[in-house]
Amino acid sequence: MKALLLAGGLGTRLRPLTDDLPKPMVPIMGRPLLESIILNLKKSGVDDVVISTYYKSQYIEDYFRQKEDLGVKIHYITEESPLGTGGAIKNAEKFFNDTFLILNSDIVSDVNYADLIKYHKRRRAQVTIASIEVRDTSQYGVIEFDEKGFITAFKEKPKPGESNSKYINAGVYVFEPEVLKEIPENTVVSVERETYPKLLEKGYRMAIYKFNGYWIDIGTIDKYKKVHEDILKGKSRFVSTTSSRGIILGDNVKIHPTAKVIGPAYIGNNTEIDAYATVGPYTVIGNNCRIGQESKVSKSILWNNVKVRRFARLDNAVVTSECIVEVNMEIKNTVFTANRLASSTMTT
């Protein structure tokens, strides 16, 4: 089974986290989002993946070329200029001659891909769209459907009373390759706003797969932080975790006997926590980090290779890779990067 991963977005609303890496490569529980997506696809029988890139495409290729042990064949196709979701799908047409999955690579969800594919084939659909129910549809495109589960209309950001449906596009699709001929080549196309209404108008069989599990896009820093909190609370199965009293430890973690770790928390491989330091709750620390003596880190996300010096205080912060938090420094409700301090203030 093959899958196409749309990974070309600029990640503008996630800056400064995406200043130096593409949005699908931001770490979720210490691992790039895109890598976790691929591993979840593998569990559902996908063994061949095409990654469509644009922004910082070389970063993605360089990373996965060092990950030959994933057990999934990976191809890359790069847009010379942004083509939109529909244009990116068309651009990858040469890779697909049978039923295939398509995923937006900024989504964290518990969609059962194997069940989705079975449903698609059972319905004998040419396109199946995974859909999630939401309370407020005013900021989304809504999908209307009949009692047999076939799509009858698309409504973009309906006002109250304009649609009875509460189901929105979840950014996960199953396609039959013949529908690709309906997307023009070398053209900026939105699959959501242009291709899907066109297919419906032309009589293609389009099914809706109603999904009621965990789903969120990581389009903003607050949502990025919320994903980690939800995983630590056990609300999502997107990342497999095994914890002891809510504390997840990687390999070769060293915690001083006088240090305190308060769950829920995740501590990555080869990380050290020094004397009288306090970590947690709701804290994720990446690989190869050092938390200094009597420092405190709570409700925060630290990427790999972060050094927190003595007596530092971090609360509701995101700290990107290779940063050094100096002695007595306090970082609260913000993002700390190697290039910027106290940027992108977050809600508490």
PyMOL commands that set and color helices and strands:
alter all, ss='L'
color gray80, all
select helices_A, chain A and resi 12-14+23-25+33-43+57-64+68-70+84-91+93-95+113-122+177-182+191-201+221-232
alter helices_A, ss='H'
color red, helices_A
select strands_A, chain A and resi 2-7+27-28+31-32+48-53+73-78+100-104+107-109+127-133+141-145+151-156+167-175+206-211+215-217+247-249+254-255+260-261+265-267+272-273+278-279+283-285+290-291+296-298+301-302+307-308+313-315+318-319+324-325+330-332+335-336
alter strands_A, ss='S'
color yellow, strands_A
deselect
rebuild
show_as cartoon
